[in-house]
Amino acid sequence: MNPAAHSHAIDLHCHTHYSDGSLCVDQLLSHVVENGVKTLAITDHDSIGAHLEIAERALQTPCEIIPGVEISCQFGNREIHVVGLQIDINNQDLNRFLSNQQRYRRQRLSAFAEKLEALGIDGVSEAVAGLSPESVTRTHLSQILVSLGAAPDSNRVFKRLIGRKGKAYVAAEWPDLQEVVEVISKAGGHAIIAHPGRYQLARRQLKELISQFVAAGGQGIELAYPNADPALIRWLSEQAIAAGLHGSQGADFHNPEWRWVKPGHFAPMPSNVQPIWELW
């Protein structure tokens, strides 16, 4: 874990087994409370299944739960993730949109499987068809490939086979940035650029991303998350202030076995940026 990490009571980015997290809802809630989190946004990839479960079960949660989602979209030739916070989980347009995203995710993984089997890796299509998460990701595919002996670990699976330069890569066709921000906004939510330092974008490209995001109605940007580059965060905080964006924070937690990521643990958000929760 990043030695500069601090413990925070507010974590606005985490995942359950409805997407590529390893924990069910009850396990996640217990784990985050153990780590000192008092306000949590569950933000599964293209899924609000965790929030629908909480509502259906009338679950008495041990911390405040912020309804959220993390949506994949396209910015140029890059996949960008936009977190939506304080969304209305019953919004019909949002639910329809997420169902389409989930359907496309399965289609894309099936296309990956065809390419992988053409390379001589048997059993991928059957394993992909049997995946149980509501919203499947390449993380699930990498786990399948490691189990089939195609590579010794997930990092090498991505590098050799399913990453952008991998032999079996299938380019994504996500909705554009503006559409995603509009879907979140119409569902009453606040749109946030997730972990901006992870997209391998030059600062000129990040400025253009922020410009297009604000023009579409986006309201925030994550400025505190594990292993973020301090110099980049300082620069991004300046861009956020100039653009009128609020700051957000979150561990992007997936799995307790990943020792470098703990709920609520990351460097502090820059104090000169207004927090997104001031809008609530």
C-alpha positions in Angstrom: 0.0 0.0 0.0 1.1 3.6 -0.7 3.2 4.7 2.3 1.6 8.2 1.9 -1.9 6.7 2.4 -4.1 8.1 5.2 -7.3 6.6 6.6 -10.5 8.2 5.5 -14.0 7.8 6.6 -15.4 8.6 3.1 -14.7 6.2 0.3 -16.6 6.8 -2.9 -15.3 4.1 -5.2 -15.5 0.3 -4.5 -16.7 -2.9 -6.1 -18.6 -6.1 -5.3 -19.1 -9.4 -7.0 -21.8 -7.8 -9.2 -18.8 -6.7 -11.3 -15.1 -7.6 -10.7 -15.0 -7.3 -7.0 -14.4 -10.5 -5.0 -16.8 -9.8 -2.1 -20.6 -10.0 -1.8 -22.5 -7.1 -0.4 -22.5 -8.3 3.2 -18.8 -9.1 3.1 -17.9 -5.8 1.5 -19.8 -3.8 4.2 -18.2 -5.7 7.0 -14.7 -5.2 5.4 -15.1 -1.5 4.8 -16.3 -0.8 8.4 -13.4 -2.8 9.7 -11.2 -0.3 7.8 -12.9 2.8 9.3 -15.2 3.7 6.4 -18.4 5.5 7.5 -19.6 6.7 4.1 -19.3 4.3 1.1 -20.2 4.5 -2.6 -20.5 1.1 -4.2 -19.6 1.7 -7.8 -19.6 -1.5 -9.8 -18.7 -1.5 -13.4 -21.9 -0.9 -15.4 -24.0 -2.4 -12.6 -26.3 -1.2 -9.8 -27.1 -4.8 -8.7 -25.6 -4.3 -5.3 -27.8 -1.3 -4.6 -30.9 -3.1 -5.9 -30.1 -6.0 -3.5 -29.7 -3.6 -0.6 -33.1 -2.0 -1.4 -34.8 -5.4 -2.0 -33.5 -6.8 1.3 -34.2 -3.6 3.1 -30.7 -4.1 4.4 -29.7 -2.1 7.5 -26.2 -1.1 6.5 -23.5 -0.4 9.1 -22.3 2.7 7.2 -23.9 5.3 4.9 -24.3 3.9 1.4 -24.1 6.3 -1.6 -25.8 4.8 -4.7 -23.2 4.8 -7.4 -21.9 3.1 -10.6 -18.8 3.2 -12.7 -19.5 3.4 -16.5 -17.0 2.7 -19.3 -17.0 5.1 -22.2 -14.9 6.2 -25.1 -12.6 9.3 -25.3 -10.7 9.2 -28.6 -9.1 5.8 -28.7 -9.1 5.4 -24.9 -11.4 3.7 -22.5 -12.3 6.2 -19.7 -14.3 5.3 -16.6 -16.9 7.8 -15.2 -18.3 7.3 -11.7 -21.8 8.3 -11.1 -22.7 9.2 -7.5 -26.1 9.8 -5.9 -27.9 8.2 -8.8 -31.5 7.2 -8.8 -31.2 3.4 -9.1 -34.9 3.2 -10.3 -34.3 5.5 -13.2 -35.6 3.6 -16.3 -33.2 5.1 -18.8 -30.2 4.4 -16.5 -31.3 0.8 -16.1 -31.9 0.3 -19.8 -28.4 1.8 -20.5 -26.7 -0.5 -18.0 -28.5 -3.5 -19.4 -27.1 -2.7 -22.8 -23.6 -2.2 -21.4 -23.8 -5.6 -19.6 -25.0 -7.3 -22.8 -22.1 -5.7 -24.8 -19.6 -6.8 -22.2 -20.6 -10.4 -22.6 -20.5 -10.1 -26.4 -17.0 -8.6 -26.2 -15.7 -11.4 -23.9 -17.2 -14.0 -26.3 -15.2 -12.3 -29.1 -12.1 -12.5 -27.0 -12.8 -16.2 -26.4 -13.1 -16.9 -30.2 -9.7 -15.3 -30.8 -8.1 -17.1 -27.8 -9.4 -20.5 -29.0 -8.1 -19.8 -32.5 -4.7 -19.4 -30.8 -5.1 -23.0 -29.4 -6.4 -22.2 -25.9 -9.4 -24.5 -25.4 -12.3 -24.1 -23.1 -12.4 -20.3 -23.0 -15.9 -19.9 -24.6 -17.5 -22.4 -22.3 -15.9 -20.7 -19.2 -17.0 -17.3 -20.4 -20.6 -18.5 -21.0 -20.6 -19.8 -17.4 -19.5 -16.5 -15.7 -22.0 -15.5 -13.0 -21.3 -11.8 -12.3 -23.9 -9.4 -13.7 -21.3 -7.3 -15.4 -18.3 -9.2 -16.7 -14.9 -7.7 -17.3 -11.5 -8.6 -18.7 -10.5 -9.4 -15.1 -12.8 -12.3 -15.2 -11.3 -13.4 -18.5 -7.8 -13.2 -17.1 -8.8 -15.4 -14.2 -10.2 -18.0 -16.6 -7.0 -17.9 -18.6 -4.7 -18.4 -15.6 -6.9 -21.3 -14.5 -6.6 -22.8 -17.9 -2.8 -22.5 -17.8 -2.5 -20.0 -20.6 -0.2 -17.8 -18.5 1.1 -17.9 -14.9 -0.6 -14.7 -13.7 -3.0 -12.0 -14.7 -0.3 -9.5 -15.5 1.1 -11.7 -18.2 -2.4 -12.6 -19.5 -3.0 -8.9 -20.2 0.5 -8.3 -21.6 0.5 -11.4 -23.9 -3.1 -11.9 -24.8 -5.9 -9.5 -23.8 -4.2 -6.2 -23.2 -4.2 -3.4 -25.9 -1.1 -5.0 -27.5 -2.1 -8.6 -26.8 -2.5 -11.3 -29.5 -6.2 -11.7 -28.9 -7.2 -8.1 -28.1 -10.7 -7.0 -29.1 -11.1 -3.2 -29.3 -13.9 -1.9 -27.3 -16.8 0.1 -28.7 -18.1 2.0 -25.7 -20.6 4.9 -25.8 -19.0 8.3 -26.0 -18.2 10.5 -23.0 -21.1 12.9 -23.5 -23.7 10.1 -23.6 -22.4 8.6 -20.3 -22.4 12.0 -18.5 -25.9 12.7 -19.7 -27.2 9.3 -18.6 -25.8 9.9 -15.1 -27.1 13.5 -14.9 -30.6 12.5 -16.1 -30.6 9.9 -13.3 -30.0 12.7 -10.8 -26.4 11.8 -10.3 -23.0 13.6 -10.2 -20.6 12.5 -12.9 -16.9 12.0 -11.8 -13.8 11.2 -13.9 -12.4 8.1 -12.2 -8.6 7.7 -11.5 -7.4 10.2 -14.2 -3.8 9.1 -13.9 -4.4 5.6 -15.1 -5.3 6.2 -18.7 -1.7 7.0 -19.9 -2.9 10.3 -21.3 -0.5 13.3 -21.7 -1.4 16.4 -19.9 -2.6 18.0 -23.1 -5.0 15.1 -23.6 -6.1 15.3 -19.9 -6.9 19.0 -20.4 -9.0 18.1 -23.5 -10.8 15.3 -21.5 -11.6 17.7 -18.7 -12.8 20.3 -21.2 -15.2 17.8 -23.0 -16.3 16.4 -19.6 -17.3 19.8 -18.3 -19.0 20.7 -21.6 -21.1 17.5 -21.2 -22.1 18.4 -17.7 -19.6 16.5 -15.6 -19.1 17.8 -12.1 -16.1 16.1 -10.5 -12.8 14.3 -10.8 -11.1 11.8 -8.5 -8.0 13.4 -6.9 -7.3 10.9 -4.1 -6.9 7.2 -4.9 -4.1 4.6 -4.3 -0.8 5.1 -6.0 -1.7 8.4 -7.6 1.3 10.5 -8.7 1.5 13.5 -6.4 2.8 15.8 -9.0 0.0 14.9 -11.4 -2.6 15.3 -8.7 -1.3 18.8 -7.9 -1.6 19.7 -11.6 -5.0 18.1 -11.9 -6.2 20.0 -8.8 -5.3 23.3 -10.6 -7.2 22.1 -13.7 -10.2 21.1 -11.5 -10.3 24.6 -9.8 -10.1 26.4 -13.2 -12.8 24.2 -14.7 -15.1 24.4 -11.6 -14.9 20.7 -10.9 -15.3 19.2 -7.4 -12.9 16.6 -6.1 -13.7 13.0 -5.2 -11.8 10.2 -3.5 -11.9 6.4 -3.3 -9.7 3.3 -3.0 -11.2 1.6 -6.1 -11.3 -1.5 -3.8 -11.9 -4.9 -5.4 -10.3 -7.7 -3.3 -9.0 -8.0 0.3 -6.1 -10.2 -1.1 -4.8 -7.1 -2.9 -2.7 -5.9 0.0 -1.8 -2.6 -1.7 -5.5 -1.4 -1.7 -7.6 -1.0 1.5 -10.9 0.7 1.7 -10.6 4.3 2.9 -6.8 4.3 2.5 -5.2 6.7 0.1 -3.4 10.1 0.1 -5.5 13.1 1.2 -7.4 15.0 -1.4 -6.0 18.5 -2.1 -7.4 20.9 0.4 -7.9 23.7 -2.1 -10.5 21.7 -4.1 -14.1 21.5 -3.0 -15.3 18.0 -2.2 -18.0 16.5 -4.3 -20.1 15.7 -1.2 -20.6 19.4 -0.6 -23.2 19.1 -3.4 -25.3 16.6 -1.5 
